[in-house]
Amino acid sequence: MAIWKLHNNGVLEPGAVVAPTERLGWGKTIGLGAQHVVAMFGATFVFPLLMGLNPQLAVMMSGVATIIFLFVVKHRVPSYLGSSASFVGVATAIYAAGGKPDAVSGAMFWCGVGLLLTGVVIHFMGSGIIHRMLPPAVTGAVVMLIGFNLAPVVAKTYWPQDQWIALIVMLIIIALSVGLRGFGGRIAIFLSLIIGYVLSWVADLIFGPVTRTAADGTVSQVMRVDWTAVEKADWIGFPPVTDLANWTYGATGNVVGFHLPDFSLAYALIAIPVLIALIAENTGHVKAVAEMTGDDLDSYMGRAISADGITSMLATAVGTGPTTTYAENIGVMAATRVYSTAAYTVAAIVAIGFGFSPKFGAIISATPGGVLGGICVVLYGMIGLLGAKIWKENRIDFGNPVNLVPLAAGIIIGIGDVSLVFSEKFTLGGIALGTIVTVAAYHIAHTIAPAKMREAADGAVIIVDAPGAYETGSIPAARRHHPKQQR
């Protein structure tokens, strides 16, 4: 039996809707698949780049992950799975603590395990248990502290590499995000990266190299765009294997690719808090797809979250970052009203094809630091403000001490990178400590507060955009849910 039946003999009538288990003619389906590739492409290679991982491998695994996801949800939840932005801060914190790419992969692996187990719980017990544990007030606070904790990365790592290019790229992102309509605005980060790349090359021709100070204090003159690795890379082949022996944080020439994860409890505790954002994100996406398609997908909620957990475990096991469902591609569906998973399958196959080109991966990896600085200063801020957006859309009352006091403590701990030292070998701080304080203190306050205060503190069920869509700045109208629709 075929997975997809042909919709209306391949003819798409004006205003018609193509269901997930239907398809158009293969020519049109391939065209729609190409749109999905473009939609996911910018974020899927930018985020691994910011995490110090291999973008070629990430794109390849995004295709593999999407095919697995569609199989697990029986093609009822059309979604594309790409790299998650939520782990950029995790990677940065681990590198700063002396970890290497295998430590990053090992820490993020446990988030995949957490998603898998969460999905199983939801499948058998319903999603209400997650909403009780992680109400919108808590979720918004965790998302906010994850984003704003990244501010020093921009200030100390990327921006100083080329401040003027960073400033120009930042302004370009703002202009494109608000100036372009429709799909163009959705890929503003991707377009800005290309423009910034070209501007950096032009700056090299006109102004020459820039001065750069390494972590050890060594000062050198370097070109903004260095294609030495690109010239050596093959057109066809697998991503490289990570050279951990010669890998140094922040050094140029690092070879990152396939590697096995290295597990550490201390690093795992840095990554686990991000699980909260991923659960909220997946829940919101399934609700969004359900509203657009008109299908009741509650019975597939657990499957979708478990599938993301499985694919995240697989991706981190080979050396790239976890996966997540993408709002950009949900936006493409909202615009076209074609929800066919056949188009997603085509996009996944194309992504896997890109993954077999080391030349492609080397070009992405050579993205100038100044360009990444301009992107990060906007992206990290948007991640943080997404937390405020969750509060606003769920009408969280900060006049109520149950919300105000515990969340205030957790956010400052997370943003300020406050640490709690247990021993010389184990310190809990930053995102991990901030999240623990936020969740635990909120529920303690909620428990001891008077009944009226508790009732007033309860918001609606989580409404959240995707980390994969932080750069879009817009959410399809179909994704805005009334609280009563989600109870």
Summary of the structure (lengths in Angstrom):
residues: 487
radius of gyration: 21.9
end to end distance: 36.5
largest distance: 68.3
contacts: 1861
relative contact order: 0.21
helix: 66%
strand: 6%
